[in-house]
Amino acid sequence: MQIEDPRPLRIGFVGSGFIADFHLEAFRSVRHVRITGVYSRTPERRQAFAAAVDAAELGPCRAHDSLEALLCADDVDALWILSPNDTRLEVMQGLHDAVTAGRSPIRAVACEKPLGRNLAEARRMVELAKDAGLMTGYLENQVFSTAVERGKDIVWRRAAPGAGRPYLARAAEEHSGPHAPWFWKGDQQGGGVMSDMMCHSVEVGRYLLTAPGAQRSSLKLVSAQGSVGHLKWSRPPYADVLRKSMGDGVDLAARPVEDFARATLTFEDQTGAPLIVEASTSWAYVGAGLRIDLALLGPEYAMEFSSLNTGLKVFLSRAIGSTQGEDLVEKQNAEQGLMPVVVDEAGLYGYIGENRHFVDCFRHGRTPIETFEDGLEVVRMVMALYKSAETGATVQFPDDSLDSYIPVPAR
């Protein structure tokens, strides 16, 4: 049962890495919320994160020395699961057990993408949350991007009523590779770039094609066609670079994971009209930094967005010596030349919008626009794309074999 509680929502974080830092930055712009606890496996990291929360005046935040201590704390209403992919089901099982046994006061849970490394894990996440009576949120930030929210509103409000609904969404996300070693390990992460980033692209595409106010289930998934490539990071020189920077456990020469993926998903709307999401993702893009390109096309209109077409740019000559950093754009690759500056990454990428939305929904007992059920469907699409890439055939839905399917790099 969803219960309204208008008091500030008290959140506990599981995880204190890169994505937790992004969420913390976003919460600076969210009202009616406190981050009251954090647990991660590295004591120094969780202590530092708790100190950062307090410095941002979003606490007081306690660094807990066990997951159970965080789950059973009397000052946590909702849990944000931000730990690595291979830990999330264990965290969810612990939350379920603590809530159903009456040890935990937590009433809501939000989980970073993807919801699971495969369909069986994602389905189990849904089952555990439902059995414990928890409200759920699926943390797909691109759906809440300021550009996506504004662009979708204009297209559906001004263009679609006169010309007809949009029929094609394009989404691309690419950068030069992840920050942490576990992303590069197929069994731990669940795959390569298809698992890591295609989950963004297929869901933001599906969202753009969904009529405002309608459920994502109003679009019927018909087929999936996917392909993958090993373009850069499995080459011996670059595999050596990864091994030196990420540790001996990351060896893409011996255990390759894809660094490029393409997808074509076909849907039907409620009238049977065909719709398409076309997406590509890459860890082999060396430009200024992370690039997100989106488009929404209809009979007499088009919406386009590129995250690197920024209003602010800076030029730094070769005479200026600079240390490496990410102060201009996420996954920054250079410190000289004409560089784009993403002024508000947390807002543009959607982290502020998603956290505002979930805090508001969890406080007032409303169902979010992205729930664990949506996360489950995203995993279904990604598994179909992996299967298509492996077999060279288009996957038609429904396909019950996806329930037990494991992507090649995760086996």
C-alpha angles and dihedrals in degrees: 000000000000111000126196116230112168094191117108110287113246111214132196120203124215103199133031104203136107097306092047089056090053091052091048090054089050093050089062085076098044123093130213096029141108130187101221104169146019136189128186132152095251112072094203092052096049092046091050091047092051089051090051090052091052091047089054088052091239096118162011085222125188122208105221121208094216139029090238091056091054093045093051097043113124093223100059121092100166137024126221109202106208102149125116118296096255092057101050100085090050090051091049092049090052091049092049092050094047094048097045091047091053094244096114130058092199113130103174140037134194123192131198120238131309103042090207141357089243139004095270091056093045092049090050090052089055093047094050093049092048094048090051092049093239127158109234138209128188109213102223100153100187091066086063097045111134089233093050094048093048096041095048091048093053095045096048095040101042108021111027098056092060104029103028136261122310114265106186131049122184123195131177131173125178142160139152098274144298127295102232134055096237092065089064094052109089097203093048098041097034097244137328133287092327090063096036102045112008088073086068095048101046093048097047088048092050090047093052090052093049115094114247110271094014125118117252085239088070085082114071114217108227109169146350129209119184142171135184136202138200097210110151120354098057091057108107097244093050094040086057090050090054094046091053095046100037102031136255091293089073108072112152091174089065099029109023124194123191118265095188132046138173130195140188116188122183124204139174124222123220091279093051094253113150121248129184136205113197116189143169133184133186145182089190100073115116108188133116091304143290111001125197117184121185134176136178118195133191139164097289106008148049135200119203134184134175120181094211094055089089129171091226123061131166130201119213118185126221088255090070114084113206135177119237116270148139098239094118103041137348114273088015114193104186144032099196138062127030105335131184117231119210098211098196110021094168090056100037093048091047104248094122093047096048094048092048089050097049094044090051093047095046093047094049101035096247126145110248121232088242116047134163087270089062090048089053091054091049090055089048090056093047093049090051090052092050091049091049091050091050097046099033089230133111112254114229121204135273096041114167092188088075089072091076100025119128119191116245096248091051096054 
